[in-house]
Amino acid sequence: MENKQESRVEIQDVEFHVSYLDTLSGRIEHEDFSDRRAAERFADAQLKDEESWAVVDVVVRQGAQPQEHAQQLVA
């Protein structure tokens, strides 16, 4: 039971920041999510042509315990 509570704390202390190229404007845009799956779906939806790209950064919220490894997911 204790491990489940620790996992919940970790999930609550993490945000998912999506950076992507808006090919219509040529600008790099950013969106923040509290849910990893939503961030990944959003990043995937930004891949509209061969010039498109999106990156999902896993960010530890300020004041949270640092994690051993930072993660970056690239779409």
CYANA upper distance limits for C-alpha pairs under 8 A (distance plus 0.5 A):
  1 MET  CA      5 GLN  CA      7.17
  2 GLU  CA      6 GLU  CA      6.89
  3 ASN  CA      7 SER  CA      6.72
  4 LYS  CA      8 ARG  CA      6.79
  5 GLN  CA      9 VAL  CA      6.86
  6 GLU  CA     10 GLU  CA      6.84
  7 SER  CA     11 ILE  CA      6.73
  8 ARG  CA     12 GLN  CA      6.67
  9 VAL  CA     13 ASP  CA      6.72
 10 GLU  CA     14 VAL  CA      7.07
 12 GLN  CA     34 SER  CA      8.43
 13 ASP  CA     60 VAL  CA      6.31
 13 ASP  CA     61 ARG  CA      5.85
 13 ASP  CA     64 ALA  CA      6.26
 13 ASP  CA     65 GLN  CA      8.49
 14 VAL  CA     34 SER  CA      7.59
 14 VAL  CA     58 VAL  CA      7.22
 14 VAL  CA     59 VAL  CA      6.05
 14 VAL  CA     60 VAL  CA      5.07
 14 VAL  CA     61 ARG  CA      6.11
 15 GLU  CA     32 ASP  CA      7.49
 15 GLU  CA     33 PHE  CA      6.47
 15 GLU  CA     34 SER  CA      5.43
 15 GLU  CA     35 ASP  CA      7.82
 15 GLU  CA     36 ARG  CA      8.42
 15 GLU  CA     58 VAL  CA      6.50
 15 GLU  CA     59 VAL  CA      5.63
 15 GLU  CA     60 VAL  CA      6.86
 15 GLU  CA     61 ARG  CA      7.14
 16 PHE  CA     32 ASP  CA      6.28
 16 PHE  CA     33 PHE  CA      5.55
 16 PHE  CA     34 SER  CA      6.52
 16 PHE  CA     35 ASP  CA      7.45
 16 PHE  CA     36 ARG  CA      6.68
 16 PHE  CA     39 ALA  CA      6.80
 16 PHE  CA     56 VAL  CA      6.75
 16 PHE  CA     57 ASP  CA      6.09
 16 PHE  CA     58 VAL  CA      5.31
 16 PHE  CA     59 VAL  CA      6.51
 17 HIS  CA     30 HIS  CA      7.42
 17 HIS  CA     31 GLU  CA      6.36
 17 HIS  CA     32 ASP  CA      4.98
 17 HIS  CA     33 PHE  CA      6.76
 17 HIS  CA     39 ALA  CA      7.86
 17 HIS  CA     56 VAL  CA      6.04
 17 HIS  CA     57 ASP  CA      5.56
 17 HIS  CA     58 VAL  CA      7.07
 17 HIS  CA     59 VAL  CA      7.58
 18 VAL  CA     30 HIS  CA      6.02
 18 VAL  CA     31 GLU  CA      5.67
 18 VAL  CA     32 ASP  CA      6.66
 18 VAL  CA     33 PHE  CA      8.34
 18 VAL  CA     39 ALA  CA      7.02
 18 VAL  CA     42 PHE  CA      8.44
 18 VAL  CA     43 ALA  CA      6.99
 18 VAL  CA     54 ALA  CA      7.24
 18 VAL  CA     55 VAL  CA      6.04
 18 VAL  CA     56 VAL  CA      4.97
 18 VAL  CA     57 ASP  CA      6.84
 19 SER  CA     28 ILE  CA      7.25
 19 SER  CA     29 GLU  CA      6.17
 19 SER  CA     30 HIS  CA      5.00
 19 SER  CA     31 GLU  CA      7.17
 19 SER  CA     54 ALA  CA      6.15
 19 SER  CA     55 VAL  CA      5.76
 19 SER  CA     56 VAL  CA      7.08
 20 TYR  CA     28 ILE  CA      6.05
 20 TYR  CA     29 GLU  CA      5.96
 20 TYR  CA     30 HIS  CA      7.00
 20 TYR  CA     43 ALA  CA      7.74
 20 TYR  CA     46 GLN  CA      7.55
 20 TYR  CA     52 SER  CA      8.10
 20 TYR  CA     53 TRP  CA      6.17
 20 TYR  CA     54 ALA  CA      4.61
 20 TYR  CA     55 VAL  CA      6.79
 21 LEU  CA     26 GLY  CA      7.12
 21 LEU  CA     27 ARG  CA      6.40
 21 LEU  CA     28 ILE  CA      5.03
 21 LEU  CA     29 GLU  CA      6.74
 21 LEU  CA     46 GLN  CA      8.32
 21 LEU  CA     52 SER  CA      6.45
 21 LEU  CA     53 TRP  CA      6.32
 21 LEU  CA     54 ALA  CA      7.15
 22 ASP  CA     26 GLY  CA      6.02
 22 ASP  CA     27 ARG  CA      5.95
 22 ASP  CA     28 ILE  CA      6.52
 22 ASP  CA     29 GLU  CA      7.07
 22 ASP  CA     46 GLN  CA      8.16
 22 ASP  CA     52 SER  CA      7.96
 23 THR  CA     27 ARG  CA      7.65
 23 THR  CA     51 GLU  CA      7.90
 23 THR  CA     52 SER  CA      7.03
 32 ASP  CA     39 ALA  CA      8.10
 33 PHE  CA     38 ALA  CA      7.44
 33 PHE  CA     39 ALA  CA      6.25
 34 SER  CA     39 ALA  CA      8.46
 35 ASP  CA     39 ALA  CA      6.84
 36 ARG  CA     40 GLU  CA      6.66
 37 ARG  CA     41 ARG  CA      6.59
 38 ALA  CA     42 PHE  CA      6.59
 39 ALA  CA     43 ALA  CA      6.61
 39 ALA  CA     56 VAL  CA      7.38
 40 GLU  CA     44 ASP  CA      6.57
 40 GLU  CA     56 VAL  CA      7.45
 41 ARG  CA     45 ALA  CA      6.67
 42 PHE  CA     46 GLN  CA      7.05
 43 ALA  CA     47 LEU  CA      7.62
 43 ALA  CA     54 ALA  CA      5.87
 43 ALA  CA     55 VAL  CA      7.40
 43 ALA  CA     56 VAL  CA      7.58
 43 ALA  CA     75 ALA  CA      7.14
 44 ASP  CA     54 ALA  CA      7.91
 44 ASP  CA     75 ALA  CA      6.92
 46 GLN  CA     52 SER  CA      7.37
 46 GLN  CA     53 TRP  CA      7.62
 46 GLN  CA     54 ALA  CA      7.24
 47 LEU  CA     52 SER  CA      5.56
 47 LEU  CA     53 TRP  CA      6.45
 47 LEU  CA     54 ALA  CA      7.64
 47 LEU  CA     75 ALA  CA      8.28
 48 LYS  CA     52 SER  CA      6.63
 53 TRP  CA     75 ALA  CA      6.90
 54 ALA  CA     74 VAL  CA      6.75
 54 ALA  CA     75 ALA  CA      5.81
 55 VAL  CA     72 GLN  CA      7.53
 55 VAL  CA     73 LEU  CA      6.31
 55 VAL  CA     74 VAL  CA      4.98
 55 VAL  CA     75 ALA  CA      6.44
 56 VAL  CA     72 GLN  CA      6.30
 56 VAL  CA     73 LEU  CA      5.38
 56 VAL  CA     74 VAL  CA      6.63
 56 VAL  CA     75 ALA  CA      8.27
 57 ASP  CA     71 GLN  CA      6.83
 57 ASP  CA     72 GLN  CA      5.11
 57 ASP  CA     73 LEU  CA      6.78
 58 VAL  CA     70 ALA  CA      7.15
 58 VAL  CA     71 GLN  CA      5.89
 58 VAL  CA     72 GLN  CA      6.58
 58 VAL  CA     73 LEU  CA      8.46
 59 VAL  CA     70 ALA  CA      7.96
 60 VAL  CA     64 ALA  CA      6.93
 60 VAL  CA     65 GLN  CA      8.32
 60 VAL  CA     66 PRO  CA      7.24
 60 VAL  CA     67 GLN  CA      8.01
